[in-house]
Amino acid sequence: MRKKQTLNTEIKKTVKLLITTLTIIIVVLVIVFLFSTSKSAQQGYVLEQARIQNEQLKNQSENLKAKVTDAQTTSNFEDSQKLEEMEQTPEEALDYLLPEDNN
């Protein structure tokens, strides 16, 4: 049989149990909060790094497009060695259209 305890002893045990339970719940919630906060900070850092890399790649793409456009200009073509290697068309092979040829 169970030994009878005073009401004061029962209240003290219940209060101790309640304080222990609340302390454990608070500790668990603090750990969960810190974990989720650090995870969001880490995701924010990764997102910022991805944004910076995206900007760098856009700048690199623009630079490459500018180089391609510059390489395709006729002034560069005229200065190139390929133009110097071309042979000129002989004079007798040149046929010009006259206005009366258009009829």
C-alpha positions in Angstrom: 0.0 0.0 0.0 0.9 3.5 -0.7 2.0 5.6 2.2 -0.1 8.7 2.6 1.6 12.0 2.1 0.7 15.4 3.2 -0.9 17.8 0.8 2.1 20.1 1.1 4.5 17.4 0.0 2.3 16.5 -3.0 2.2 20.1 -4.1 6.0 20.5 -3.8 6.5 17.3 -6.0 4.0 18.5 -8.5 5.6 22.0 -8.7 9.1 20.4 -9.2 7.7 18.2 -11.9 6.0 21.1 -13.6 9.2 23.3 -13.5 11.3 20.4 -14.8 8.8 19.8 -17.7 8.6 23.5 -18.6 12.4 23.8 -18.5 12.8 20.9 -20.9 10.2 22.3 -23.2 11.9 25.7 -23.2 15.4 24.2 -23.9 14.0 22.1 -26.8 12.2 25.2 -28.3 15.4 27.3 -27.9 17.4 24.6 -29.7 14.9 24.4 -32.5 14.7 28.2 -32.8 18.5 28.5 -33.0 18.7 25.7 -35.6 16.1 27.2 -37.8 17.6 30.7 -37.5 21.1 29.5 -38.4 19.6 27.5 -41.4 17.9 30.6 -42.7 21.0 32.7 -42.4 23.0 30.0 -44.2 20.4 29.9 -47.0 20.5 33.7 -47.2 24.3 33.6 -47.5 24.1 31.0 -50.3 21.5 33.0 -52.1 23.7 36.1 -51.9 26.7 34.2 -53.3 24.5 32.9 -56.2 23.3 36.4 -56.9 26.9 37.7 -57.0 28.0 34.8 -59.3 25.0 35.5 -61.6 26.1 39.2 -61.9 29.7 38.2 -62.7 28.5 35.8 -65.3 26.2 38.4 -66.9 29.2 40.8 -67.0 31.4 38.2 -68.6 28.6 37.4 -71.1 28.4 41.1 -72.1 32.1 41.3 -72.5 32.2 38.2 -74.7 29.3 39.6 -76.8 31.2 42.9 -77.2 34.3 41.0 -78.3 32.3 39.0 -80.9 30.7 42.2 -82.2 34.1 43.9 -82.4 35.5 40.9 -84.2 32.7 41.0 -86.8 33.1 44.6 -87.8 34.2 45.4 -91.3 37.0 47.7 -90.1 38.7 44.7 -88.5 38.0 42.6 -91.6 39.7 45.2 -93.8 42.8 45.1 -91.6 43.0 41.4 -91.4 45.5 39.2 -93.3 42.7 37.3 -95.0 41.9 40.4 -97.0 45.5 40.8 -98.1 45.5 37.1 -99.2 42.5 37.6 -101.6 43.2 38.0 -105.3 41.8 40.9 -107.2 39.3 40.1 -110.0 40.8 40.6 -113.4 39.5 43.6 -115.4 38.2 41.6 -118.3 35.9 39.5 -116.0 34.1 42.6 -114.8 30.7 43.1 -116.4 28.7 46.1 -115.4 25.0 46.6 -115.9 23.9 49.7 -117.7 20.6 51.4 -117.1 19.3 50.1 -120.5 20.1 46.5 -119.4 17.4 46.6 -116.8 14.6 46.6 -119.4 
